[in-house]
Amino acid sequence: MTGILKRPIVTEKITAMQEKRQYAFEVTTEANKIEIAQAIEKKFKVTVLGVRTIVMKGKRKSQLTRRGRFEGRTNKWKKAVVTLKEGDKIDYFENV
């Protein structure tokens, strides 16, 4: 179960979702919803009501150089949005 959570995602949209007790994390692509919920409950000592996951496709990148054009992709990654029980809260910077 160690190493499932990579980092919290802190964006303007996710910050607005925190009023509804929803938080987002980047997780390993092999993790399932049950493992994600257990990892968050263990690390932050909260009760998870639901987990939604999405696999984000890697973006296409290209670079023009004197030798020509190089194209590639960034890696795909998995995002998990968790909903917490009423009264529970996650402070990202307290439990680092």
C-alpha positions in Angstrom: 0.0 0.0 0.0 3.0 2.3 0.3 3.7 4.5 -2.7 0.1 4.6 -4.0 -0.3 8.4 -3.4 2.2 10.4 -5.5 1.2 14.0 -4.8 -1.9 16.1 -4.1 -3.3 18.1 -7.0 -3.8 21.7 -6.1 -5.5 23.8 -8.7 -8.2 26.5 -8.7 -10.9 24.0 -9.6 -9.8 21.4 -7.0 -9.6 24.1 -4.3 -13.2 25.1 -5.0 -14.2 21.4 -4.7 -12.8 21.3 -1.2 -15.9 23.1 0.1 -17.8 19.8 -0.9 -15.2 17.8 0.9 -13.6 16.5 -2.3 -9.8 16.3 -2.8 -7.7 15.2 -5.7 -4.5 13.2 -5.8 -2.1 11.8 -8.4 -1.9 8.1 -7.8 0.0 5.1 -9.4 -1.7 3.8 -12.5 -1.9 0.2 -11.0 -3.9 1.4 -7.9 -7.6 0.6 -7.7 -10.3 2.5 -5.8 -10.1 0.3 -2.7 -6.3 0.7 -2.3 -6.6 4.4 -2.9 -9.3 4.8 -0.1 -7.2 2.7 2.3 -4.1 4.7 1.6 -5.8 8.1 2.2 -7.6 6.8 5.4 -4.2 5.6 6.8 -2.2 8.7 5.8 -4.6 11.4 6.7 -6.8 9.6 9.4 -10.1 10.5 7.7 -13.1 8.5 6.5 -13.4 8.2 2.7 -17.0 7.9 1.4 -16.2 7.6 -2.4 -13.4 7.5 -4.9 -13.6 8.5 -8.5 -10.6 7.8 -10.8 -9.6 8.9 -14.3 -6.6 8.0 -16.4 -5.2 11.2 -18.0 -3.6 10.7 -21.4 -0.1 12.1 -22.0 0.2 15.3 -23.9 1.9 15.4 -27.3 5.1 17.4 -27.3 7.2 18.6 -30.3 10.4 20.5 -30.5 12.0 22.2 -33.5 15.8 22.1 -33.7 18.4 22.6 -36.3 18.5 18.9 -36.8 14.8 18.7 -37.5 11.6 18.1 -35.6 11.3 15.8 -32.6 8.0 14.5 -31.4 7.1 12.6 -28.3 4.5 12.2 -25.5 4.5 12.8 -21.8 3.6 9.8 -19.7 -0.1 8.9 -18.9 -1.1 9.3 -15.2 -4.0 8.5 -13.0 -6.0 11.0 -11.0 -8.2 10.1 -8.0 -10.9 12.4 -6.6 -12.0 11.3 -3.1 -15.0 12.4 -1.1 -14.7 12.6 2.7 -17.2 12.1 5.5 -18.9 15.2 6.9 -16.6 17.0 9.3 -13.4 15.5 7.9 -10.7 17.6 6.3 -7.3 17.2 4.7 -4.5 19.7 5.3 -1.9 18.9 2.6 1.0 20.7 4.3 0.4 19.5 7.8 0.9 15.7 7.1 3.9 16.0 4.8 
